Amino acid sequence: MKILGIETSCDETSAAVVENSRTLSNIISSQTVHKYYGGVVPEIASRIHLQLISKVVDDALKEANLEINEIDGIAVTYQPGLIGSLLVGTNFAKALSLRYSKPLIPIDHIEGHIYSGFLENTEIEFPFITLVVSGGHTILYLVRSFTDYEIIGATRDDAAGEAFDKIGKILGLDYPAGAKIDKLAKEGNPQRFNFPRGLINSGDFDFSFSGLKTAVRYFLEKNFKSPSDISEQDLKDICASVQEAIVDVLTTKSVNALEFYNIGTLVIAGGVSANSRLRSKIQETSSLKGFNVVIPKIQYCMDNAAMIALLGELKLKNTTQEAFFNYSFKANPTPIRSRKSS
C-alpha cells in the first residue's frame, strides 16, 4: 500500500510517500522568511504554502519513483494548526482525491507525532508514553493502541519550544531560537546559573515554562544593560543553563509517567525532540532506569508528511476505502484532546 501524505499545518510545506510503513520520500520546505518577524505570520505562511505545495508534492512522487495514479490513498493534516495553512493542504488533497479517485484520509497533526516512532520502529509495543514537545505543544500521552490514547499531562502556559523562542528573543537571538540555543549551549556551563524548573515536583504530569522565561528576563535586567552587553561565554552559559532547566523538567515528568503507569517505553516527538541535550539526557536516563526510548530521526521530529502518510496507511488498512471518500471534513485549528475506541 502506497500513501501520499500532505502536511501544511504551520510553516513547513511537506509531502511524503510511505509504502508498508517504509518511507520512500519525505520532502520538507521550511519558510525562513518568518525570522524577520520574530514568529510565524499566518497570512504569509498560507501564501507560501500556495506557491510551494504543487512542486513539493511532485518532488515527493518523483523521489518515490511513482506516478500519482499508482498511489493507493492520500492522507492530509486537517487539524490542529493555522487555519489558512491547513486550508491550503486540505483543499489541495481533496482536489487530488477527486481528480484521481483516491481515498482521502484526514489526519490529526498531533496524532501524527504521537505515532511517529513507528516510522523507524514498527515493533513498538502498546501501551507506551509519548511526549509531544514542540513550539506549540508540550503534552504527555498514554497510548494504548492506534485508536486509544489520552492526555495525562500538558503545559499550563508556554510550550517548551515557545519558551526556547521567547527566551532566545530576550537574548537577542533570531527566531526560531531553539536550534541556536542548543548550539551555543554545547560550549556553555549548564550548572552556572540556577534557573527555575516549573512544576518539577508538583506530583502531576503538567508543565509550566512561563516562570522560566520571566526569571531569565529579570536576571538579564539585573545583570546586563542590554543583550549586546552579554559576553560570548556568558551567553553560552545562560543558554546551557536555560536548556538544562527545560530538559530537566521534560525528562523528570516523562520518567514519572512511565513509573506511575508501569510502562516500559517512551516515545519523544515534535520539534523540540531534535534538541541534542534532551536526546542525550533521555538516553542516559533510560540506561539508568531500564526503559526503552524511541526518538525519531531529526527529519521526523519536525513537522513532516511522512508521519501523516504512515498514520493514513494504518487507518486505510483497518477501514473500508469507501469511508474515505467523504469530503465534508473541514480544516480545524483546534486539536482533539484525546481519543478512545468505542
Secondary structure, DSSP 8 states (H G I E B T S, - for coil): -EEEEEE-SSSEEEEEEEETTEEEEEEEEE-GGGGGTTS--HHHHHHHHHHHHHHHHHHHHHHTT--GGG-SEEEEEEESS-HHHHHHHHHHHHHHHHHHT--EEEEEHHHHHHTGGGGT-TT--SSEEEEEESSS-EEEEEEEETTEEEEEEEBSS--HHHHHHHHHHHTT--SS-HHHHHHHHTTS-TTSS----TTTTSSSS-B--HHHHHHHHHHHHHH-SSGGGS-HHHHHHHHHHHHHHHHHHHHHHHHHHHHHHT--EEEEESGGGG-HHHHHHHHHHHHHHT-EEE---HHHHSS-HHHHHHHHHHHHHTS-GGGG--------SS----B---
